[in-house]
Amino acid sequence: MASDPGIRRVTLVNKALSSNSPTGPFVIFIARSSKCHNGSTVHGQKIWLRGSMSHVERAFRSKYGELGNRPRAYCAFVHESNTPLPPTSDEIQYVTSVIQRAREAGAEAILVISGWDGFTTHEPNFINVFKDFKEVKITVLIYASFMADSPRQFWEVDPHKISDHFEGKMKLEDDSETDHSALFVERFQFIHRKRASLEEALQVLMEMTGRSREELKEECNLEAIEEEGEREYGEENDGSDEEQEKKAWQPRKKRGRRI
């Protein structure tokens, strides 16, 4: 009989958290890659991502203190950030299982994500992670640079406010010194638009030339652009949206407001 993936998922979460104190906050480190590199398998790519998370974890400890007995887990996965993830997918279910453990312990959940697009740039994906946990204190820390020539740092965002913004329940306009949710939304949507434009361009080129997607991506050197989660951002849009795109890279100072 095939094993129940739900049971397996809960077992993995319990194993990840079993050696730690049952009290929080519960910390989960998340890293994503769009594809497997250099002929690697999915398993091999996840191992590479898991290694990259050790650097993020060191930076986290340096800023916020040693983890000690804090419950913690790690989620590495391979998936294109603009592509839908079903609510029943292993990635979303693993993350929500950790948040559920935090809820049961009456503790905070902290998601530490490597890169502005280190989890997803698909709005429903983001909403599905947090929609059933409105009463749980959840903090998302994005470890990324503001611009390509600036050092990486942690940007604290509120996933509940961001979900409400995506669903049209509120409008995020400006940030405070400790809440960068509006900046996150702008980066999130900026990257989504860029990737969608690249996909459209690839489709046109494939139809016009009859060449494969991988061949065209290699010729156009699109790998570095597509894998934006593994590099930093500094590009600007052109054409009629230039000012709007430039605005997405400006710092914010005030909180959002309810509408």
Secondary structure as UniProt FT lines:
FT   HELIX           5..17
FT   TURN            18..19
FT   STRAND          26..33
FT   TURN            38..39
FT   HELIX           42..64
FT   TURN            68..69
FT   STRAND          72..78
FT   TURN            81..82
FT   TURN            87..88
FT   HELIX           90..105
FT   STRAND          109..114
FT   TURN            116..117
FT   HELIX           123..130
FT   TURN            131..132
FT   TURN            134..135
FT   STRAND          138..144
FT   TURN            148..149
FT   STRAND          153..157
FT   HELIX           159..166
FT   TURN            167..168
FT   STRAND          170..171
FT   HELIX           181..209
FT   HELIX           213..219
FT   TURN            220..221
FT   HELIX           223..226
FT   HELIX           228..230
FT   HELIX           239..241
FT   HELIX           242..247
FT   TURN            248..249
FT   STRAND          257..258
//
